[in-house]
Amino acid sequence: MLDRHELADVQGIGKELIMNAWTGPPERDNPESTRPDSRHVTASAIVFDVAQGRVLLVHHRLSGLWQFPGGHLDPGETADTAAFREVREETGIIAIPWKGDAVRHVQPVGCLLAHPVPFSIAEYPAPADPSWNEPAHTHIDFLYVGHVVGPTDVRTQDDEVAGAVWADVRGLQREPQYRIRPDVPGLALAAWTGRP
């Protein structure tokens, strides 16, 4: 049986990427992270307001697109923790992992802590970020599904997002006023309906 390092190499992801997902990324000012071919581990969350049938979107300043809240992992942080921290930081919304049909959580006997399973792990192009002296690069994003707990009023973090909205899950493809990242409507609907 392959361990997670060998599996990562077989899949072409690389040991450092998998380890970063568990232990946090190298510092962003690391010279390796400023290469155009660098890959950064990020985490994001599809957050639902279940009672209203809405999904939370943020207007990302660098990409200019509406997408799910998320960002880079802090050193020592797990991907699931980073995803829900980013939701809170970018929007003021407190969310927790959803234990609906779309996501299965398994607690193996004898483990210290079972982390939520990502809904998706995907690679996306990331635009250059002059404020961090970063050229365009790649994000390996661990995407989780969650739901809001508490108030649904959004308060945006202006340095990273230009806005945040709750949008109708089933109407995302018909939102002409938003320039939504192309994969967002399908992912949101798949998570909402429980079809990964």
C-alpha positions, -999 to +999 in steps of 0.1 A: +000+000+000+013+035-009+017+061+019+004+096+012+038+107+000+042+080-026+006+084-037+012+121-043+042+114-064+023+089-085-005+115-090+021+141-100+013+164-070+045+160-051+055+153-015+058+189-004+023+198-016+007+170+004+028+178+035+018+215+032-018+205+032-012+189+066+013+212+082+008+245+065+026+261+036+061+276+035+063+313+042+050+334+013+082+353+013+101+321+006+120+326-027+105+293-040+070+307-037+078+336-060+086+315-090+060+316-118+058+277-117+052+276-079+022+258-064+005+272-033-019+252-011-051+271-004-084+262+011-119+275+005-155+267+015-189+265-001-210+280+027-247+276+027-275+295+045-296+263+045-328+280+057-328+305+027-312+282+000-283+306-004-246+303-010-219+327+001-197+343-025-169+369-023-157+393-050-120+385-052-099+417-058-071+401-078-092+378-101-121+402-104-144+372-101-171+361-076-161+329-060-161+310-027-143+325+003-108+311+009-071+316+009-036+304+018-030+282+048-011+297+078+020+278+090+009+248+110-027+251+100-048+223+085-067+229+053-102+225+069-093+250+096-079+275+070-111+273+049-134+283+077-110+308+091-109+325+057-147+326+056-148+344+089-120+368+080-132+377+046-170+379+053-175+380+091-196+348+087-191+320+112-195+286+094-188+250+103-184+219+082-216+205+068-224+169+076-249+165+048-251+139+020-224+157-001-197+151+024-188+120+045-168+123+078-151+092+091-135+089+125-111+059+123-107+040+156-076+052+175-070+085+156-064+117+175-087+138+153-105+132+121-106+162+098-135+169+074-130+154+039-127+180+012-156+181-013-130+187-041-092+192-045-085+211-077-057+231-093-064+267-104-044+295-120-037+323-096-031+359-107+000+378-098-001+396-065+022+426-065+016+433-028+033+399-020+058+402-049+042+371-064+040+364-101+011+344-115+013+309-101-010+279-093-032+272-063-040+237-052-074+243-035-090+221-008-127+229-011-150+222+019-187+224+023-202+242+053-232+260+067-236+293+085-242+293+123-255+325+137-261+358+119-260+360+081-250+397+079-217+400+059-188+423+068-161+422+042-123+423+047-115+451+022-079+443+015-087+409+000-124+410-012-143+438-028-176+425-016-196+395-003-231+383-011-256+355-004-268+342-037-296+318-046-280+284-050-302+273-079-300+307-096-262+312-098-261+306-135-287+333-141-269+360-121-260+385-149-249+412-124-220+390-111-190+378-131-188+344-114-159+320-117-171+294-142-169+263-119-187+279-090-224+274-100-219+237-107-199+230-075-224+249-054-254+230-069-236+196-066-229+203-029-264+215-023-281+185-039-256+160-024-241+149-057-203+152-056 
